[in-house]
Amino acid sequence: MILYHTSDREIRNPDIHYGRKNADFGWGFYLTPDRDFTYRWARENAVVNEYELDEHALNMHTFTRDIHWFEYIFNNRRLKDGLSADVVIGPIANDIIQILRNHNSYVFSAGRT
């Protein structure tokens, strides 16, 4: 699988321990298979790094935009990552998550900026 990462520099050896711990999918190295998205995300003078991921023997978990995805992001933003996976795949929330709590249930709305 070919993946891309945008940065202000070339990154030859990705380090999963660099960056915010409370990001949507927790502490890690964020990549996308969508080359066009990478360039839309890039700032001026950005470097788009390309990698090949060998998926064999990796514990991978895929989210869709549903309540499980929401709860995972909600918990990660509070440093409560309870998922044991080598790779987590799913949509990012783009920092718009509204939480409505009603008798221990959640109604969520996630939008894009």
C-alpha positions as CSV (number, residue, x, y, z in Angstrom):
1,M,0.0,0.0,0.0
2,I,1.4,3.4,-1.0
3,L,0.9,6.1,1.6
4,Y,1.7,9.8,1.9
5,H,2.6,12.2,4.7
6,T,3.0,16.0,4.4
7,S,5.6,17.8,6.5
8,D,8.0,20.8,6.4
9,R,10.9,18.3,5.7
10,E,11.7,15.0,4.2
11,I,11.1,12.2,6.7
12,R,13.1,9.0,5.8
13,N,12.4,7.1,9.1
14,P,8.9,7.9,10.5
15,D,8.7,8.1,14.3
16,I,5.3,7.2,15.7
17,H,6.3,8.9,19.0
18,Y,6.5,12.4,17.5
19,G,3.5,14.7,17.6
20,R,0.4,15.3,19.8
21,K,-0.7,12.4,22.0
22,N,-4.3,13.6,22.0
23,A,-4.8,13.6,18.2
24,D,-7.9,11.9,16.6
25,F,-6.3,8.5,16.3
26,G,-3.8,8.9,19.2
27,W,-0.1,9.2,19.2
28,G,1.3,8.1,15.8
29,F,2.4,8.9,12.3
30,Y,-0.5,10.1,10.2
31,L,-0.7,9.0,6.6
32,T,-3.1,9.0,3.7
33,P,-3.4,6.8,0.6
34,D,-5.0,9.9,-1.2
35,R,-2.2,11.7,-3.0
36,D,-4.5,14.6,-3.9
37,F,-5.6,15.0,-0.3
38,T,-1.9,15.2,0.7
39,Y,-1.4,18.2,-1.6
40,R,-4.6,19.9,-0.4
41,W,-3.3,19.5,3.2
42,A,0.1,20.8,2.4
43,R,1.2,24.3,3.2
44,E,3.6,26.4,1.2
45,N,7.0,24.8,0.8
46,A,5.7,21.5,2.2
47,V,7.4,18.2,1.4
48,V,5.1,15.2,0.5
49,N,6.8,12.0,1.7
50,E,5.8,8.7,0.1
51,Y,6.0,5.4,1.8
52,E,5.1,1.8,1.1
53,L,3.4,-0.1,3.9
54,D,3.6,-3.9,4.0
55,E,0.2,-4.7,5.6
56,H,1.0,-8.4,6.2
57,A,1.3,-9.4,9.9
58,L,0.0,-6.0,11.1
59,N,-3.0,-5.8,13.4
60,M,-5.2,-3.2,11.5
61,H,-8.5,-1.7,12.6
62,T,-10.7,0.3,10.3
63,F,-13.3,2.8,11.4
64,T,-16.2,4.3,9.5
65,R,-17.9,7.6,10.5
66,D,-20.2,6.0,13.2
67,I,-20.6,6.0,16.9
68,H,-17.5,3.7,17.5
69,W,-15.4,6.1,15.4
70,F,-16.7,9.0,17.4
71,E,-16.1,7.3,20.8
72,Y,-12.5,6.4,19.7
73,I,-11.7,10.0,18.7
74,F,-13.5,11.4,21.8
75,N,-11.4,9.1,24.1
76,N,-8.1,9.8,22.2
77,R,-8.6,13.5,22.7
78,R,-8.7,12.8,26.4
79,L,-5.6,10.5,26.2
80,K,-7.7,7.3,26.7
81,D,-6.7,5.1,23.8
82,G,-8.2,1.7,24.5
83,L,-7.5,0.1,21.1
84,S,-4.7,-2.4,20.6
85,A,-3.8,-2.1,16.9
86,D,-0.7,-1.5,14.8
87,V,-2.5,0.6,12.2
88,V,-5.8,2.5,12.6
89,I,-7.6,3.6,9.5
90,G,-10.5,6.0,9.4
91,P,-11.7,9.5,8.6
92,I,-10.4,12.5,10.6
93,A,-12.8,14.7,12.4
94,N,-11.2,18.0,11.3
95,D,-11.8,19.4,14.8
96,I,-15.5,19.8,14.6
97,I,-17.2,17.4,17.0
98,Q,-20.3,18.3,18.9
99,I,-21.3,16.1,21.8
100,L,-24.7,15.9,23.2
101,R,-25.1,13.6,26.2
102,N,-28.5,12.3,27.1
103,H,-29.0,9.7,29.8
104,N,-25.6,8.0,29.2
105,S,-26.1,7.9,25.4
106,Y,-24.4,10.0,22.8
107,V,-25.7,11.8,19.8
108,F,-22.8,13.1,17.7
109,S,-22.3,15.4,14.8
110,A,-19.0,15.6,13.0
111,G,-18.4,18.1,10.2
112,R,-15.6,19.3,8.0
113,T,-14.0,22.7,8.0
